[in-house]
Amino acid sequence: MGGPAATTATVARAAGGSLSVRSTGPSFDAVGYVAYAPKTKTWWNPTAMADGDSSSESSMQTGKQTLWTGTFFDAETGKTNAIRDTYTIASATSFKDLSQAQTGGAWKTIANTTCTKSP
């Protein structure tokens, strides 16, 4: 699990009201969706990386802070880890993402990111 120090994300509306998200950076390329399933009141975020890694997280929370949980598949090792992301809306143009992975029974921070909308 890893990535560049900075990436650019492009978000667009997709079919069914979901959002498509593409993140790019040095030696990094990922695509995913943020979708809502009204029947189960669940938000979903499946993501695939260009190197074969993938993840899927979900949340039933709404508001200024939400916790998303799921799994990350590492294509190189064939192993899957539990992951979680805590998203905190800081303002109308920025949010924070605390990304953690469970390794050896403990949660470890793998990224602490601030995302800001370009002017």
Contacts in CASP RR format, 6 or more apart in sequence:
PFRMAT RR
TARGET T0000
AUTHOR 0000-0000-0000
METHOD contacts of the structure
MODEL  1
MGGPAATTATVARAAGGSLSVRSTGPSFDAVGYVAYAPKTKTWWNPTAMA
DGDSSSESSMQTGKQTLWTGTFFDAETGKTNAIRDTYTIASATSFKDLSQ
AQTGGAWKTIANTTCTKSP
1 53 0 8 1.000
1 72 0 8 1.000
1 74 0 8 1.000
1 81 0 8 1.000
1 83 0 8 1.000
1 101 0 8 1.000
1 110 0 8 1.000
2 110 0 8 1.000
2 111 0 8 1.000
3 27 0 8 1.000
3 28 0 8 1.000
4 25 0 8 1.000
4 26 0 8 1.000
4 27 0 8 1.000
4 28 0 8 1.000
6 25 0 8 1.000
7 23 0 8 1.000
7 24 0 8 1.000
7 25 0 8 1.000
7 28 0 8 1.000
8 23 0 8 1.000
8 24 0 8 1.000
8 25 0 8 1.000
9 21 0 8 1.000
9 22 0 8 1.000
9 23 0 8 1.000
9 115 0 8 1.000
10 21 0 8 1.000
10 22 0 8 1.000
10 23 0 8 1.000
10 24 0 8 1.000
11 19 0 8 1.000
11 20 0 8 1.000
11 21 0 8 1.000
12 19 0 8 1.000
12 20 0 8 1.000
13 19 0 8 1.000
13 20 0 8 1.000
14 20 0 8 1.000
14 33 0 8 1.000
16 35 0 8 1.000
17 35 0 8 1.000
17 36 0 8 1.000
18 33 0 8 1.000
18 34 0 8 1.000
18 35 0 8 1.000
18 36 0 8 1.000
19 33 0 8 1.000
19 34 0 8 1.000
19 35 0 8 1.000
20 31 0 8 1.000
20 32 0 8 1.000
20 33 0 8 1.000
21 31 0 8 1.000
21 32 0 8 1.000
21 33 0 8 1.000
21 34 0 8 1.000
21 47 0 8 1.000
22 29 0 8 1.000
22 30 0 8 1.000
22 31 0 8 1.000
22 32 0 8 1.000
23 29 0 8 1.000
23 30 0 8 1.000
23 31 0 8 1.000
24 30 0 8 1.000
28 49 0 8 1.000
28 50 0 8 1.000
29 49 0 8 1.000
29 50 0 8 1.000
30 47 0 8 1.000
30 48 0 8 1.000
30 49 0 8 1.000
30 50 0 8 1.000
31 47 0 8 1.000
31 48 0 8 1.000
32 45 0 8 1.000
32 46 0 8 1.000
32 47 0 8 1.000
32 48 0 8 1.000
33 44 0 8 1.000
33 45 0 8 1.000
33 46 0 8 1.000
34 43 0 8 1.000
34 44 0 8 1.000
34 45 0 8 1.000
35 43 0 8 1.000
35 44 0 8 1.000
35 45 0 8 1.000
36 42 0 8 1.000
36 43 0 8 1.000
36 44 0 8 1.000
37 43 0 8 1.000
37 44 0 8 1.000
40 60 0 8 1.000
41 60 0 8 1.000
42 58 0 8 1.000
42 59 0 8 1.000
42 60 0 8 1.000
43 58 0 8 1.000
43 59 0 8 1.000
43 60 0 8 1.000
43 61 0 8 1.000
43 66 0 8 1.000
43 68 0 8 1.000
44 56 0 8 1.000
44 57 0 8 1.000
44 58 0 8 1.000
45 55 0 8 1.000
45 56 0 8 1.000
45 57 0 8 1.000
45 58 0 8 1.000
45 68 0 8 1.000
46 54 0 8 1.000
46 55 0 8 1.000
46 56 0 8 1.000
47 54 0 8 1.000
47 55 0 8 1.000
47 56 0 8 1.000
48 54 0 8 1.000
51 75 0 8 1.000
51 76 0 8 1.000
52 75 0 8 1.000
53 72 0 8 1.000
53 73 0 8 1.000
53 74 0 8 1.000
53 75 0 8 1.000
53 76 0 8 1.000
54 72 0 8 1.000
54 73 0 8 1.000
54 75 0 8 1.000
55 70 0 8 1.000
55 71 0 8 1.000
55 72 0 8 1.000
55 73 0 8 1.000
55 83 0 8 1.000
56 70 0 8 1.000
56 71 0 8 1.000
57 68 0 8 1.000
57 69 0 8 1.000
57 70 0 8 1.000
57 83 0 8 1.000
57 84 0 8 1.000
57 85 0 8 1.000
58 68 0 8 1.000
58 69 0 8 1.000
58 70 0 8 1.000
59 66 0 8 1.000
59 67 0 8 1.000
59 68 0 8 1.000
59 69 0 8 1.000
61 67 0 8 1.000
63 89 0 8 1.000
64 88 0 8 1.000
64 89 0 8 1.000
65 86 0 8 1.000
65 87 0 8 1.000
65 88 0 8 1.000
65 89 0 8 1.000
66 86 0 8 1.000
66 87 0 8 1.000
67 84 0 8 1.000
67 85 0 8 1.000
67 86 0 8 1.000
68 84 0 8 1.000
68 85 0 8 1.000
68 86 0 8 1.000
68 87 0 8 1.000
69 82 0 8 1.000
69 83 0 8 1.000
69 84 0 8 1.000
70 82 0 8 1.000
70 83 0 8 1.000
70 84 0 8 1.000
71 80 0 8 1.000
71 81 0 8 1.000
71 82 0 8 1.000
71 83 0 8 1.000
72 80 0 8 1.000
72 81 0 8 1.000
72 82 0 8 1.000
72 83 0 8 1.000
72 101 0 8 1.000
73 79 0 8 1.000
73 80 0 8 1.000
74 80 0 8 1.000
74 81 0 8 1.000
81 101 0 8 1.000
81 102 0 8 1.000
81 103 0 8 1.000
82 101 0 8 1.000
82 102 0 8 1.000
83 99 0 8 1.000
83 100 0 8 1.000
83 101 0 8 1.000
83 102 0 8 1.000
84 99 0 8 1.000
84 100 0 8 1.000
84 102 0 8 1.000
84 107 0 8 1.000
85 97 0 8 1.000
85 98 0 8 1.000
85 99 0 8 1.000
85 100 0 8 1.000
86 97 0 8 1.000
86 98 0 8 1.000
86 100 0 8 1.000
87 95 0 8 1.000
87 96 0 8 1.000
87 97 0 8 1.000
88 95 0 8 1.000
88 96 0 8 1.000
88 98 0 8 1.000
89 95 0 8 1.000
90 96 0 8 1.000
90 114 0 8 1.000
93 116 0 8 1.000
93 117 0 8 1.000
94 114 0 8 1.000
94 115 0 8 1.000
94 116 0 8 1.000
94 117 0 8 1.000
95 114 0 8 1.000
95 115 0 8 1.000
96 112 0 8 1.000
96 113 0 8 1.000
96 114 0 8 1.000
96 115 0 8 1.000
97 111 0 8 1.000
97 112 0 8 1.000
97 113 0 8 1.000
97 114 0 8 1.000
97 115 0 8 1.000
98 109 0 8 1.000
98 111 0 8 1.000
98 112 0 8 1.000
99 109 0 8 1.000
99 110 0 8 1.000
99 111 0 8 1.000
99 112 0 8 1.000
99 113 0 8 1.000
100 107 0 8 1.000
100 108 0 8 1.000
100 109 0 8 1.000
100 110 0 8 1.000
101 107 0 8 1.000
101 108 0 8 1.000
101 110 0 8 1.000
102 108 0 8 1.000
END
